[in-house]
């Protein structure tokens, strides 16, 4: 499996004869190190920015400084020092995107209500654009990102495996069992980042990163990350059927390994991922109907949202008192079925329904320019708190930047080749897993690389 990290990449040929053939993997890494030492200062800055973007979203260097902030500064430094990067920004459609973003955010200042969230989310979008540009810059300059991705992936799994790192990584809340920690805080986000890293490799090198893929595939099935499992499945099956430069015999061999890893992952999780996904899907819409309370409840009652047992069975559709919840929890414990918990899928459906309702209340200029960065005010049903995370990023961004968001996604999909379209579909499916990916650097880097492929690559290559 070692060689799959470097499959399909044009590395310099190293002549090793006779019994020294076994040294090829070691020699390849020496070549990579030598190539890095010979890279320009600009490329090193871009690699530093890439590390800052990918190493982990919940890590602090020294509070409140995160690695992504260092990466953003490295992007600015590289842009100031490189004439080529300035040309990429100011003579291509990246400038169009930057001007549009600044215009939209400036116009929103006329009607925003929550200024604290407006400033915070404007900063998020500004850093996001920097990482968006980083993705295109790495493609344009053909910067070698194989070993940074490999190194970051190793760091992710080490931090996720050992609870020792949970306080530093902000993963204490989600630590439940094996690999539920990690430098992205939430296992949903880490699973999604594994998808994005695999897609980025695919977009850059037009090859499947098999070692990275199988690590990610094992992780998403072990932890029952359903959206990311679907995204990985779309990506891998499309690659094996349509894009792999391999004989059908080799494709069948790789497919058999895929099936084997799937079985091992499912067995390691005691089949919980497959069982819960099947059992809970039939109850999601029923839960959503009763999730949003129609009237205010007293402090002695829980909010009138429906709860589900861990085995997927739904509770009655009436208001639940604290006594009834305690009684039901005791009964489930006696039966060995665990406890009760809020229906997460139902909460997501209610949030989507609330967003669609909010869209109908927007003024025409807010449809064009957005309601305002950070202004989407949703209610979190379990405790009725305000400004809940939307849990559906692709619709969330409409409220921050307007209808142009959907126009951009459509134009990109239409302009990409089929490889890029597969990457966009997989990215779209994986992007709904976390509560939001607006602060997830690997998303913006991948999105920027796809933007470059869609609108800039042909003219950039023709101009030398």
JOTACOR-V284922 format. One line per field, one symbol per residue. phi: phi as a letter, one per 20 degrees, with the letter a starting at -180 (. if undefined). psi: psi as a letter, one per 40 degrees, with the letter a starting at -180 (. if undefined). Layout:
phi->???
psi->???
This chain:
phi->.gfffdfmdeegfdecdmfegfeggffffffffffffeffffffffffffgffdfqededecgeedgfffffffffffffedfffffffeccfffgffffffffffffffcfdefffffffffgfffgfffffggfffffelffdffffffffffgfffffefgefffemdgfdfcbgmeepfdmdggffffffffffffgfffdlceeffffffffffffgeleffffffffgffffffecdfebfffffffffffgffffffffffelmffffffffeffdffffffdfefebfdffedegedfdcffeneeegedfdefffffffffffffemdnddbfffffffffffffffffffefffffffdnfpgmefddeeggclfelfffmbgfegfgfecnffffffffffffeffffffffffffffffefffadfdeggffffffffffffdcgfffffen
psi->ddeddeheigiihhhhibeedeeddddddddddddddeiidddddddddddddedheeihchhfhiddddddddddddddehdddddddeeaedddddddddddddddedeidgddddddddddddddddddddddddddefhheddddddddddddddddhededddefeddehdaheeaieechddddddddddddddddddefihgdddddddddddddefgdddddddddddddddddehgiidddddddddddddddddddddefeddddddddddeeddddddedhidihiieeiiifihiiieeeiiiifihhidddddddddddddefeaaiiihddddddddddddddddeeiidddddeidiheehgihhddefiifihdfgddddddddeaeddddddddddddiadddddddddddddeedidifdehddddddddddddddeddddddde.
